[in-house]
């Protein structure tokens, strides 16, 4: 148990949070039956209802896995590819948060007006896998279940698995579209098109917020009290550091010469 706890503590913070929240929400909904999963899915007329905004669905719809085996597999793949992204190009928490916000917004928009999906954990996993695979060497090979193939085919193999399992391919495809849009704006366009990375300043701003929060949460080191002049430990002034007797001797030294009574 101690080793498992250490592994969790050493895991990248964003990946750890995403996978942990997904496992908690999905397990509570599909296995324990403590919460109705209908409270977590994305329903546009409930989210954008001015009378009663249910904005939490914009977040929980990404953290609700598919039922049955997906309760374990989806958090696992989410943790794996989110960790890989944090180790490749999204090492700063600010950049990773901007990636998630941008990709999540594209997924929500595409499903609101075109696809009509209600849970987005699977397209989020596809977006992370697509982004990570884009920076790996073409010669890198990955294992997916029992198959081994070049890393560039990973997102498409995952999409094929969705088709074989009877899932919504177009829903997962929105994750690939969102990740490619982010990749185009931050890598392809600035490098080959001569444009600017417009998302980089936003990542710098968010990273500054994280750094400010970490500085505020860091415990303050107690300041050392400097010793006052004339006070020392041991020596001629005594072991307690008091110079009382030394001061008295100096006072009496300037009193002048003494005289006998009656002289």
DOLOSE-536200 format. One record per residue (C-alpha): chain; x, z, y. Coordinates in Angstrom, 2 decimals, m for minus. Layout:
residues N
kette A | c1 X | c3 Z | c2 Y;
...
END
This chain:
residues 263
kette A | c1 0.00 | c3 0.00 | c2 0.00;
kette A | c1 2.88 | c3 0.74 | c2 2.34;
kette A | c1 4.28 | c3 m2.76 | c2 1.72;
kette A | c1 0.91 | c3 m4.36 | c2 2.45;
kette A | c1 0.63 | c3 m2.38 | c2 5.66;
kette A | c1 4.10 | c3 m3.48 | c2 6.71;
kette A | c1 3.25 | c3 m7.12 | c2 6.00;
kette A | c1 0.13 | c3 m6.82 | c2 8.15;
kette A | c1 2.09 | c3 m5.21 | c2 10.98;
kette A | c1 4.78 | c3 m7.90 | c2 10.82;
kette A | c1 2.24 | c3 m10.75 | c2 10.81;
kette A | c1 1.79 | c3 m12.80 | c2 14.01;
kette A | c1 m0.74 | c3 m10.99 | c2 16.21;
kette A | c1 m3.15 | c3 m13.86 | c2 16.89;
kette A | c1 m3.25 | c3 m15.02 | c2 13.27;
kette A | c1 m3.70 | c3 m11.45 | c2 12.08;
kette A | c1 m6.58 | c3 m10.85 | c2 14.46;
kette A | c1 m8.37 | c3 m14.10 | c2 13.63;
kette A | c1 m8.09 | c3 m13.67 | c2 9.87;
kette A | c1 m9.01 | c3 m9.99 | c2 9.97;
kette A | c1 m12.10 | c3 m10.55 | c2 12.12;
kette A | c1 m13.21 | c3 m13.47 | c2 9.92;
kette A | c1 m12.83 | c3 m11.44 | c2 6.74;
kette A | c1 m14.68 | c3 m8.47 | c2 8.23;
kette A | c1 m17.64 | c3 m10.45 | c2 9.56;
kette A | c1 m17.96 | c3 m12.72 | c2 6.53;
kette A | c1 m17.59 | c3 m9.94 | c2 3.95;
kette A | c1 m20.11 | c3 m7.76 | c2 5.78;
kette A | c1 m22.60 | c3 m10.63 | c2 5.94;
kette A | c1 m22.31 | c3 m12.46 | c2 2.60;
kette A | c1 m21.05 | c3 m9.76 | c2 0.21;
kette A | c1 m22.27 | c3 m6.40 | c2 1.48;
kette A | c1 m25.36 | c3 m7.74 | c2 3.21;
kette A | c1 m24.97 | c3 m5.28 | c2 6.08;
kette A | c1 m25.60 | c3 m7.87 | c2 8.80;
kette A | c1 m27.74 | c3 m10.99 | c2 8.83;
kette A | c1 m25.38 | c3 m13.98 | c2 9.32;
kette A | c1 m28.06 | c3 m15.57 | c2 11.51;
kette A | c1 m26.85 | c3 m13.25 | c2 14.28;
kette A | c1 m23.43 | c3 m14.92 | c2 14.24;
kette A | c1 m24.16 | c3 m18.64 | c2 14.04;
kette A | c1 m24.23 | c3 m21.02 | c2 17.00;
kette A | c1 m27.75 | c3 m21.87 | c2 18.14;
kette A | c1 m27.62 | c3 m23.66 | c2 21.52;
kette A | c1 m31.03 | c3 m22.62 | c2 22.85;
kette A | c1 m30.16 | c3 m18.97 | c2 22.13;
kette A | c1 m26.67 | c3 m19.11 | c2 23.57;
kette A | c1 m27.65 | c3 m20.83 | c2 26.79;
kette A | c1 m31.03 | c3 m19.18 | c2 27.30;
kette A | c1 m31.01 | c3 m17.90 | c2 30.92;
kette A | c1 m33.54 | c3 m15.20 | c2 30.07;
kette A | c1 m31.32 | c3 m13.67 | c2 27.38;
kette A | c1 m27.81 | c3 m15.02 | c2 27.01;
kette A | c1 m26.32 | c3 m14.52 | c2 23.54;
kette A | c1 m22.80 | c3 m15.55 | c2 24.43;
kette A | c1 m21.22 | c3 m13.64 | c2 21.55;
kette A | c1 m22.28 | c3 m16.50 | c2 19.28;
kette A | c1 m19.63 | c3 m18.67 | c2 20.94;
kette A | c1 m17.03 | c3 m16.40 | c2 19.31;
kette A | c1 m18.66 | c3 m15.24 | c2 16.08;
kette A | c1 m19.56 | c3 m18.80 | c2 15.04;
kette A | c1 m15.80 | c3 m19.39 | c2 14.63;
kette A | c1 m15.36 | c3 m16.18 | c2 12.60;
kette A | c1 m18.08 | c3 m16.72 | c2 10.01;
kette A | c1 m16.77 | c3 m18.36 | c2 6.85;
kette A | c1 m18.69 | c3 m20.32 | c2 4.27;
kette A | c1 m20.40 | c3 m18.16 | c2 1.60;
kette A | c1 m19.23 | c3 m17.35 | c2 m1.94;
kette A | c1 m15.58 | c3 m18.31 | c2 m2.47;
kette A | c1 m15.19 | c3 m19.18 | c2 1.19;
kette A | c1 m15.33 | c3 m15.48 | c2 2.10;
kette A | c1 m11.79 | c3 m15.14 | c2 0.74;
kette A | c1 m10.45 | c3 m18.67 | c2 1.04;
kette A | c1 m11.37 | c3 m19.33 | c2 4.67;
kette A | c1 m9.62 | c3 m16.19 | c2 6.05;
kette A | c1 m6.60 | c3 m17.02 | c2 3.89;
kette A | c1 m6.26 | c3 m20.59 | c2 5.20;
kette A | c1 m7.03 | c3 m19.44 | c2 8.74;
kette A | c1 m4.24 | c3 m16.88 | c2 8.54;
kette A | c1 m1.80 | c3 m19.34 | c2 6.97;
kette A | c1 m2.17 | c3 m22.18 | c2 9.46;
kette A | c1 m2.56 | c3 m19.90 | c2 12.47;
kette A | c1 0.70 | c3 m18.19 | c2 11.45;
kette A | c1 2.39 | c3 m21.56 | c2 11.03;
kette A | c1 1.30 | c3 m22.59 | c2 14.53;
kette A | c1 2.61 | c3 m19.34 | c2 16.03;
kette A | c1 5.99 | c3 m20.07 | c2 14.44;
kette A | c1 6.17 | c3 m23.70 | c2 15.63;
kette A | c1 5.03 | c3 m24.51 | c2 19.18;
kette A | c1 2.56 | c3 m21.78 | c2 20.11;
kette A | c1 4.90 | c3 m18.81 | c2 20.02;
kette A | c1 3.66 | c3 m17.40 | c2 23.32;
kette A | c1 0.32 | c3 m15.63 | c2 23.07;
kette A | c1 m0.75 | c3 m17.31 | c2 26.30;
kette A | c1 m0.20 | c3 m20.79 | c2 24.87;
kette A | c1 m2.01 | c3 m19.91 | c2 21.65;
kette A | c1 m5.01 | c3 m18.50 | c2 23.54;
kette A | c1 m5.23 | c3 m21.67 | c2 25.65;
kette A | c1 m5.06 | c3 m23.74 | c2 22.46;
kette A | c1 m7.91 | c3 m21.77 | c2 20.91;
kette A | c1 m10.03 | c3 m21.95 | c2 24.07;
kette A | c1 m9.46 | c3 m25.69 | c2 24.50;
kette A | c1 m10.00 | c3 m26.60 | c2 20.85;
kette A | c1 m12.98 | c3 m24.27 | c2 20.56;
kette A | c1 m14.60 | c3 m25.79 | c2 23.64;
kette A | c1 m14.24 | c3 m29.33 | c2 22.27;
kette A | c1 m15.68 | c3 m28.28 | c2 18.90;
kette A | c1 m18.66 | c3 m26.59 | c2 20.56;
kette A | c1 m19.35 | c3 m29.56 | c2 22.84;
kette A | c1 m19.19 | c3 m32.10 | c2 20.02;
kette A | c1 m21.50 | c3 m30.04 | c2 17.85;
kette A | c1 m23.92 | c3 m29.34 | c2 20.68;
kette A | c1 m24.47 | c3 m32.98 | c2 21.59;
kette A | c1 m23.53 | c3 m34.94 | c2 18.45;
kette A | c1 m23.07 | c3 m33.10 | c2 15.15;
kette A | c1 m25.33 | c3 m30.07 | c2 15.35;
kette A | c1 m23.08 | c3 m27.68 | c2 13.39;
kette A | c1 m23.69 | c3 m23.95 | c2 13.55;
kette A | c1 m20.48 | c3 m22.40 | c2 12.12;
kette A | c1 m17.02 | c3 m23.53 | c2 13.17;
kette A | c1 m14.53 | c3 m21.65 | c2 11.01;
kette A | c1 m13.81 | c3 m24.73 | c2 8.90;
kette A | c1 m13.14 | c3 m27.12 | c2 11.85;
kette A | c1 m10.95 | c3 m24.45 | c2 13.44;
kette A | c1 m8.84 | c3 m24.32 | c2 10.27;
kette A | c1 m8.60 | c3 m28.14 | c2 10.31;
kette A | c1 m7.48 | c3 m28.10 | c2 13.95;
kette A | c1 m4.71 | c3 m25.58 | c2 13.19;
kette A | c1 m3.56 | c3 m27.54 | c2 10.11;
kette A | c1 m3.55 | c3 m30.81 | c2 12.08;
kette A | c1 m1.52 | c3 m29.34 | c2 14.96;
kette A | c1 1.00 | c3 m27.67 | c2 12.65;
kette A | c1 1.47 | c3 m30.80 | c2 10.52;
kette A | c1 2.17 | c3 m32.88 | c2 13.64;
kette A | c1 5.44 | c3 m31.01 | c2 14.27;
kette A | c1 6.71 | c3 m30.84 | c2 10.72;
kette A | c1 9.34 | c3 m33.25 | c2 9.44;
kette A | c1 7.85 | c3 m36.36 | c2 7.76;
kette A | c1 9.90 | c3 m35.55 | c2 4.67;
kette A | c1 8.27 | c3 m32.13 | c2 4.30;
kette A | c1 5.97 | c3 m31.82 | c2 1.32;
kette A | c1 3.22 | c3 m29.24 | c2 0.97;
kette A | c1 1.25 | c3 m27.83 | c2 m1.92;
kette A | c1 m2.52 | c3 m27.78 | c2 m1.69;
kette A | c1 m4.05 | c3 m26.21 | c2 m4.78;
kette A | c1 m2.45 | c3 m28.25 | c2 m7.61;
kette A | c1 m1.40 | c3 m31.31 | c2 m5.58;
kette A | c1 1.85 | c3 m31.96 | c2 m3.69;
kette A | c1 2.02 | c3 m34.56 | c2 m0.94;
kette A | c1 3.68 | c3 m35.30 | c2 2.44;
kette A | c1 2.67 | c3 m32.90 | c2 5.19;
kette A | c1 1.22 | c3 m35.66 | c2 7.40;
kette A | c1 m1.64 | c3 m36.10 | c2 4.91;
kette A | c1 m2.60 | c3 m32.41 | c2 4.88;
kette A | c1 m5.56 | c3 m32.56 | c2 7.32;
kette A | c1 m6.99 | c3 m35.62 | c2 5.60;
kette A | c1 m6.65 | c3 m34.09 | c2 2.13;
kette A | c1 m8.51 | c3 m31.03 | c2 3.43;
kette A | c1 m11.17 | c3 m33.32 | c2 4.84;
kette A | c1 m11.45 | c3 m35.03 | c2 1.46;
kette A | c1 m11.88 | c3 m31.64 | c2 m0.23;
kette A | c1 m14.78 | c3 m30.93 | c2 2.12;
kette A | c1 m16.38 | c3 m34.20 | c2 1.06;
kette A | c1 m15.89 | c3 m33.44 | c2 m2.65;
kette A | c1 m17.42 | c3 m29.98 | c2 m2.26;
kette A | c1 m20.45 | c3 m31.41 | c2 m0.48;
kette A | c1 m19.60 | c3 m30.01 | c2 2.94;
kette A | c1 m20.19 | c3 m31.51 | c2 6.34;
kette A | c1 m17.29 | c3 m33.91 | c2 6.87;
kette A | c1 m18.31 | c3 m34.72 | c2 10.43;
kette A | c1 m18.29 | c3 m31.02 | c2 11.28;
kette A | c1 m14.71 | c3 m30.63 | c2 10.06;
kette A | c1 m13.74 | c3 m33.86 | c2 11.79;
kette A | c1 m14.53 | c3 m32.26 | c2 15.16;
kette A | c1 m11.60 | c3 m29.88 | c2 14.54;
kette A | c1 m9.21 | c3 m32.79 | c2 14.05;
kette A | c1 m10.53 | c3 m34.52 | c2 17.18;
kette A | c1 m10.12 | c3 m31.33 | c2 19.21;
kette A | c1 m6.56 | c3 m30.72 | c2 17.98;
kette A | c1 m5.56 | c3 m34.33 | c2 18.66;
kette A | c1 m6.96 | c3 m34.07 | c2 22.20;
kette A | c1 m4.82 | c3 m30.97 | c2 22.80;
kette A | c1 m1.79 | c3 m32.70 | c2 21.27;
kette A | c1 m2.33 | c3 m35.74 | c2 23.49;
kette A | c1 m2.60 | c3 m33.72 | c2 26.70;
kette A | c1 0.36 | c3 m31.44 | c2 26.01;
kette A | c1 2.81 | c3 m33.65 | c2 24.08;
kette A | c1 1.97 | c3 m37.36 | c2 23.89;
kette A | c1 0.87 | c3 m38.00 | c2 27.47;
kette A | c1 3.66 | c3 m36.01 | c2 29.20;
kette A | c1 6.38 | c3 m37.40 | c2 26.90;
kette A | c1 5.38 | c3 m41.04 | c2 26.54;
kette A | c1 2.90 | c3 m41.63 | c2 29.35;
kette A | c1 4.77 | c3 m40.01 | c2 32.18;
kette A | c1 1.93 | c3 m37.61 | c2 32.92;
kette A | c1 1.88 | c3 m33.86 | c2 33.46;
kette A | c1 1.02 | c3 m31.14 | c2 31.00;
kette A | c1 m2.00 | c3 m29.74 | c2 32.84;
kette A | c1 m2.52 | c3 m26.96 | c2 30.30;
kette A | c1 0.98 | c3 m25.51 | c2 30.65;
kette A | c1 0.27 | c3 m23.68 | c2 33.96;
kette A | c1 m2.83 | c3 m22.14 | c2 32.41;
kette A | c1 m0.72 | c3 m20.93 | c2 29.48;
kette A | c1 1.78 | c3 m19.41 | c2 31.94;
kette A | c1 m1.04 | c3 m17.57 | c2 33.70;
kette A | c1 m2.50 | c3 m16.15 | c2 30.48;
kette A | c1 0.97 | c3 m15.17 | c2 29.29;
kette A | c1 1.46 | c3 m13.29 | c2 32.56;
kette A | c1 m1.73 | c3 m11.36 | c2 31.89;
kette A | c1 m0.47 | c3 m10.34 | c2 28.45;
kette A | c1 2.89 | c3 m9.28 | c2 29.85;
kette A | c1 1.23 | c3 m7.23 | c2 32.58;
kette A | c1 m1.02 | c3 m5.52 | c2 30.05;
kette A | c1 1.92 | c3 m4.74 | c2 27.77;
kette A | c1 3.89 | c3 m3.25 | c2 30.66;
kette A | c1 0.93 | c3 m1.10 | c2 31.67;
kette A | c1 0.38 | c3 0.07 | c2 28.09;
kette A | c1 4.06 | c3 0.85 | c2 27.51;
kette A | c1 4.70 | c3 4.63 | c2 27.84;
kette A | c1 6.74 | c3 5.61 | c2 30.86;
kette A | c1 10.17 | c3 7.07 | c2 30.18;
kette A | c1 10.60 | c3 10.55 | c2 31.68;
kette A | c1 12.97 | c3 10.54 | c2 34.62;
kette A | c1 16.03 | c3 12.77 | c2 34.49;
kette A | c1 16.20 | c3 15.49 | c2 37.11;
kette A | c1 19.52 | c3 15.34 | c2 38.86;
kette A | c1 21.39 | c3 18.61 | c2 39.20;
kette A | c1 21.50 | c3 20.04 | c2 42.69;
kette A | c1 24.82 | c3 20.31 | c2 44.45;
kette A | c1 26.56 | c3 23.60 | c2 43.89;
kette A | c1 24.82 | c3 24.32 | c2 40.58;
kette A | c1 26.76 | c3 23.89 | c2 37.38;
kette A | c1 26.86 | c3 25.30 | c2 33.92;
kette A | c1 29.65 | c3 27.71 | c2 33.12;
kette A | c1 32.88 | c3 27.90 | c2 35.10;
kette A | c1 33.59 | c3 30.27 | c2 37.91;
kette A | c1 29.99 | c3 30.42 | c2 38.99;
kette A | c1 28.72 | c3 31.91 | c2 35.75;
kette A | c1 27.30 | c3 30.68 | c2 32.51;
kette A | c1 23.80 | c3 30.36 | c2 33.90;
kette A | c1 24.87 | c3 27.94 | c2 36.57;
kette A | c1 23.92 | c3 30.31 | c2 39.40;
kette A | c1 26.28 | c3 30.51 | c2 42.37;
kette A | c1 24.66 | c3 33.67 | c2 43.73;
kette A | c1 27.69 | c3 35.89 | c2 43.30;
kette A | c1 30.00 | c3 33.20 | c2 44.58;
kette A | c1 27.90 | c3 32.86 | c2 47.74;
kette A | c1 27.89 | c3 36.64 | c2 48.29;
kette A | c1 31.68 | c3 36.79 | c2 47.98;
kette A | c1 31.99 | c3 34.10 | c2 50.64;
kette A | c1 29.61 | c3 35.96 | c2 52.94;
kette A | c1 31.51 | c3 39.25 | c2 52.68;
kette A | c1 34.79 | c3 37.39 | c2 53.18;
kette A | c1 33.77 | c3 36.49 | c2 56.73;
kette A | c1 32.60 | c3 39.97 | c2 57.73;
kette A | c1 35.97 | c3 40.85 | c2 59.22;
kette A | c1 38.31 | c3 43.72 | c2 58.38;
kette A | c1 36.88 | c3 47.01 | c2 57.26;
kette A | c1 37.34 | c3 50.36 | c2 59.07;
kette A | c1 37.39 | c3 53.86 | c2 57.74;
kette A | c1 34.74 | c3 56.28 | c2 58.90;
kette A | c1 35.99 | c3 58.62 | c2 61.47;
kette A | c1 39.11 | c3 56.61 | c2 62.34;
END
